[in-house]
Amino acid sequence: MSDAHTLPGQPRGAVVSGPATARAVNVLAPNPSAMTLDGTNTWIVAEPDSDLAVVIDPGPLDEGHLRHVVATAEGLGKRIGLTLLTHGHPDHAEGAARFAELTRTKVRALDPALRLGDEGLAEGDVITTGGLELRVVPTPGHTSDSLSFHLPADRAVLTGDTILGRGTTIVAHPDGRLGQYLESLRRLRSLTLDDGVRTVLPGHGPVLEDAQGAVEFYLAHRASRLAQVETAVENGLRTAPEVVAHVYADVDRSLWPAAELSVRAQLDYLKEHGLI
């Protein structure tokens, strides 16, 4: 077994419900799978001395989980004042409408179709519920509507599926675009270099203690995969399934359909840049 501190991003360990930073508490949804890892991390974020909290990604439409999130906040002496979404994939957002009913909160998201209320989310927005400072960081690429949330007081960033606590994420072609994803990773890297971010609070998997290391690993991984795909095409492989079978030969076949989405995004990127 590898020491966690030798792994990319320095994962904290097992994924558990409970406090992760001074202002962020995880409630793990019971939806583990190959794609969701241990399950969706639903984050309750609040100032320690405030009675108001923000919930990020209520998760799947699971009544028990949604009520557990509410009960966890109440156990902390807090009332949920706002619901935010990192993106619209069902494992993050399917339960949002029901959660809004339970908490009588608005739901804010980049995608208007996911919002409940008049306000959306955009670059430069700062969430201030209960005295909190939570900055909206657009990070498209995994999906077109992907957002991250910078929590300056904890030197942390909540990344949804843009950076995971274990493994790497997909670029969900055709909605997801590799060029956007690479730019989003560089934007997150600037948070680690210029804004002091040290901790990644991901949408799945364990907390990462080395945000810069995680971003650098993701950038290197993407560069390596892109080079492999380019080489595969140069060697005569033309279709996405052919490239997946070659490039992802060491990956569990159950993940090949997801890998194919990323390969299609990579092929588009290479064509756009005149590399194939």
C-alpha positions as CSV (number, residue, x, y, z in Angstrom):
1,M,0.0,0.0,0.0
2,S,1.3,3.4,-1.0
3,D,1.7,6.2,1.6
4,A,-1.0,8.7,1.0
5,H,1.6,11.5,1.1
6,T,3.3,10.0,-2.0
7,L,0.0,10.0,-4.0
8,P,-1.0,13.0,-6.2
9,G,-2.5,15.8,-4.1
10,Q,-1.8,14.1,-0.8
11,P,-5.2,12.5,-0.2
12,R,-6.2,12.7,3.5
13,G,-7.4,9.1,3.7
14,A,-10.7,7.4,3.8
15,V,-13.8,9.4,2.7
16,V,-16.0,10.1,5.6
17,S,-18.8,12.4,6.6
18,G,-17.7,15.1,9.0
19,P,-15.6,18.2,9.2
20,A,-12.9,18.8,6.6
21,T,-11.9,22.3,7.3
22,A,-13.0,25.0,9.8
23,R,-15.9,25.9,7.6
24,A,-16.6,22.8,5.5
25,V,-18.4,19.6,6.6
26,N,-18.9,16.7,4.2
27,V,-22.0,14.5,4.1
28,L,-21.2,11.5,1.9
29,A,-24.1,10.4,-0.3
30,P,-24.9,6.6,-0.4
31,N,-24.3,6.3,-4.2
32,P,-20.9,4.7,-4.6
33,S,-19.9,3.5,-8.1
34,A,-17.0,3.3,-10.5
35,M,-17.9,6.8,-11.6
36,T,-18.8,8.4,-8.3
37,L,-16.0,6.6,-6.3
38,D,-17.1,6.5,-2.6
39,G,-20.2,8.5,-3.4
40,T,-21.0,12.2,-3.9
41,N,-19.6,14.6,-1.4
42,T,-22.3,17.1,-0.3
43,W,-20.7,20.1,1.4
44,I,-22.1,22.2,4.2
45,V,-20.1,25.4,4.3
46,A,-20.5,28.1,7.0
47,E,-18.7,30.5,9.2
48,P,-18.1,28.9,12.6
49,D,-20.1,31.5,14.5
50,S,-23.0,31.8,12.1
51,D,-26.3,30.1,12.3
52,L,-26.6,30.1,8.4
53,A,-25.0,27.6,6.1
54,V,-24.6,27.0,2.4
55,V,-25.0,23.6,0.9
56,I,-23.0,22.7,-2.3
57,D,-24.3,19.8,-4.4
58,P,-27.2,18.1,-2.5
59,G,-26.5,15.0,-4.6
60,P,-28.8,12.4,-5.9
61,L,-32.5,12.3,-5.4
62,D,-32.3,10.2,-2.2
63,E,-34.7,11.3,0.5
64,G,-32.6,9.8,3.3
65,H,-29.5,11.5,2.2
66,L,-31.2,14.9,1.7
67,R,-32.8,14.7,5.2
68,H,-29.4,13.6,6.6
69,V,-27.8,16.8,5.2
70,V,-30.5,18.9,6.8
71,A,-30.1,17.0,10.1
72,T,-26.3,17.4,10.0
73,A,-26.6,21.2,9.6
74,E,-29.1,21.4,12.4
75,G,-26.8,19.3,14.6
76,L,-24.2,22.0,14.0
77,G,-26.6,24.7,15.1
78,K,-27.1,25.9,11.6
79,R,-30.0,26.6,9.2
80,I,-29.4,26.1,5.5
81,G,-29.8,29.4,3.8
82,L,-28.8,28.7,0.2
83,T,-28.1,25.8,-2.2
84,L,-25.4,25.9,-4.8
85,L,-24.5,23.5,-7.7
86,T,-21.1,22.8,-9.2
87,H,-22.7,21.4,-12.3
88,G,-25.8,19.6,-13.5
89,H,-24.8,15.9,-13.5
90,P,-27.5,13.9,-11.6
91,D,-25.2,12.6,-8.9
92,H,-24.7,16.2,-7.9
93,A,-27.9,18.0,-8.8
94,E,-30.8,15.6,-9.1
95,G,-31.8,16.1,-5.5
96,A,-31.6,19.9,-5.6
97,A,-35.3,20.6,-6.2
98,R,-36.4,18.3,-3.4
99,F,-33.7,19.7,-1.2
100,A,-34.9,23.2,-1.9
101,E,-38.4,22.1,-0.8
102,L,-37.0,20.7,2.5
103,T,-35.0,23.7,3.3
104,R,-37.0,26.5,1.6
105,T,-33.9,27.7,-0.1
106,K,-33.1,29.0,-3.6
107,V,-30.9,27.0,-5.8
108,R,-28.2,28.9,-7.7
109,A,-26.3,27.4,-10.6
110,L,-24.6,28.5,-13.8
111,D,-27.2,26.6,-16.0
112,P,-30.6,28.5,-15.9
113,A,-32.4,25.2,-16.2
114,L,-31.1,24.1,-12.8
115,R,-31.9,27.3,-10.9
116,L,-34.8,27.8,-8.4
117,G,-35.1,31.5,-8.0
118,D,-34.0,34.5,-10.1
119,E,-30.3,34.5,-9.3
120,G,-27.7,32.4,-11.2
121,L,-23.9,32.2,-10.7
122,A,-21.2,33.8,-12.7
123,E,-17.5,34.7,-12.5
124,G,-16.9,37.4,-10.0
125,D,-19.9,36.5,-7.8
126,V,-19.2,36.2,-4.1
127,I,-21.5,34.3,-1.8
128,T,-21.9,36.0,1.6
129,T,-24.6,34.0,3.3
130,G,-24.1,34.2,7.0
131,G,-20.9,36.2,6.7
132,L,-19.3,33.6,4.5
133,E,-17.0,34.5,1.7
134,L,-17.3,32.0,-1.1
135,R,-16.0,33.1,-4.5
136,V,-17.4,31.6,-7.8
137,V,-14.7,30.3,-10.1
138,P,-15.9,29.2,-13.6
139,T,-14.1,25.9,-14.4
140,P,-15.8,24.5,-17.6
141,G,-14.4,21.5,-19.4
142,H,-15.7,18.5,-17.5
143,T,-19.1,20.0,-18.5
144,S,-19.8,23.4,-19.9
145,D,-21.5,24.5,-16.7
146,S,-18.9,23.4,-14.3
147,L,-18.0,25.8,-11.4
148,S,-15.6,25.7,-8.5
149,F,-15.9,27.7,-5.3
150,H,-13.0,29.3,-3.6
151,L,-13.1,29.4,0.2
152,P,-10.4,31.9,1.0
153,A,-10.6,31.7,4.8
154,D,-9.8,28.0,4.7
155,R,-7.4,28.3,1.8
156,A,-9.5,25.8,0.1
157,V,-11.4,25.2,-3.2
158,L,-14.4,23.1,-3.8
159,T,-14.0,21.6,-7.2
160,G,-17.0,19.4,-8.0
161,D,-15.8,17.0,-10.7
162,T,-13.1,19.2,-12.1
163,I,-10.6,17.7,-9.7
164,L,-11.4,14.5,-7.9
165,G,-10.0,13.2,-4.7
166,R,-8.8,10.0,-6.4
167,G,-8.0,9.2,-10.0
168,T,-8.9,11.7,-12.8
169,T,-12.1,13.0,-14.2
170,I,-13.6,12.8,-17.7
171,V,-14.1,15.5,-20.3
172,A,-17.8,14.7,-21.0
173,H,-17.8,15.2,-24.8
174,P,-19.6,16.9,-26.6
175,D,-20.7,19.2,-23.8
176,G,-17.2,19.1,-22.2
177,R,-14.3,20.6,-24.1
178,L,-10.7,19.8,-23.6
179,G,-9.4,23.2,-24.3
180,Q,-11.7,24.7,-21.7
181,Y,-10.7,22.0,-19.2
182,L,-7.0,22.7,-19.6
183,E,-7.7,26.4,-19.1
184,S,-9.7,25.6,-16.0
185,L,-6.9,23.6,-14.5
186,R,-4.5,26.5,-15.2
187,R,-7.0,28.8,-13.4
188,L,-7.1,26.5,-10.4
189,R,-3.3,26.4,-10.5
190,S,-3.2,30.2,-10.2
191,L,-5.4,29.9,-7.1
192,T,-2.7,27.8,-5.5
193,L,0.2,30.1,-6.6
194,D,-1.4,33.5,-6.2
195,D,-4.2,33.1,-3.7
196,G,-2.8,30.6,-1.2
197,V,-5.1,27.7,-1.9
198,R,-3.8,24.6,-0.3
199,T,-6.8,22.2,0.1
200,V,-9.1,20.6,-2.5
201,L,-12.6,19.7,-1.4
202,P,-13.7,17.5,-4.3
203,G,-17.1,16.3,-5.4
204,H,-15.9,12.7,-5.0
205,G,-13.1,11.0,-3.1
206,P,-10.9,12.2,-0.2
207,V,-9.9,15.7,0.6
208,L,-6.6,16.6,-1.0
209,E,-4.0,18.4,1.2
210,D,-1.7,19.5,-1.7
211,A,-3.9,21.5,-4.2
212,Q,-1.0,22.6,-6.3
213,G,0.3,19.0,-6.6
214,A,-3.1,17.8,-7.6
215,V,-3.4,20.4,-10.3
216,E,0.1,19.7,-11.7
217,F,-0.7,16.0,-11.7
218,Y,-3.9,16.6,-13.7
219,L,-2.1,18.8,-16.2
220,A,0.6,16.3,-16.7
221,H,-1.9,13.4,-17.0
222,R,-3.8,15.3,-19.7
223,A,-0.7,16.1,-21.6
224,S,0.4,12.5,-21.5
225,R,-3.1,11.2,-22.6
226,L,-3.2,13.7,-25.4
227,A,0.2,12.6,-26.7
228,Q,-0.9,9.0,-26.5
229,V,-4.0,9.7,-28.5
230,E,-2.0,11.7,-31.1
231,T,0.4,8.8,-31.5
232,A,-2.4,6.3,-31.8
233,V,-3.9,8.4,-34.7
234,E,-0.5,8.7,-36.4
235,N,-0.3,4.9,-36.2
236,G,-3.5,4.4,-38.1
237,L,-6.2,4.3,-35.4
238,R,-9.1,6.4,-36.5
239,T,-12.2,5.9,-34.4
240,A,-12.7,6.8,-30.8
241,P,-13.4,3.1,-29.8
242,E,-10.1,2.0,-31.5
243,V,-8.1,4.7,-29.7
244,V,-9.7,3.8,-26.3
245,A,-8.9,0.1,-26.7
246,H,-5.3,1.0,-27.4
247,V,-4.7,3.9,-25.0
248,Y,-6.8,2.7,-22.2
249,A,-5.9,-1.0,-22.5
250,D,-4.8,-1.0,-18.8
251,V,-8.1,0.5,-17.6
252,D,-11.1,-1.5,-16.4
253,R,-13.3,-2.1,-19.4
254,S,-16.3,-0.9,-17.4
255,L,-14.8,2.6,-17.6
256,W,-14.2,2.5,-21.4
257,P,-17.5,4.2,-22.3
258,A,-16.5,7.1,-20.0
259,A,-13.0,7.1,-21.4
260,E,-14.5,7.3,-24.9
261,L,-16.0,10.6,-24.1
262,S,-12.6,12.0,-23.1
263,V,-11.0,10.5,-26.2
264,R,-13.6,12.2,-28.4
265,A,-12.8,15.5,-26.7
266,Q,-9.1,14.9,-27.3
267,L,-9.6,14.1,-30.9
268,D,-11.6,17.3,-31.4
269,Y,-8.9,19.3,-29.6
270,L,-6.2,17.8,-31.9
271,K,-8.2,18.6,-35.0
272,E,-8.9,22.1,-33.8
273,H,-5.2,22.7,-33.4
274,G,-4.2,21.1,-36.7
275,L,-2.3,18.3,-35.0
276,I,-4.1,15.5,-36.8
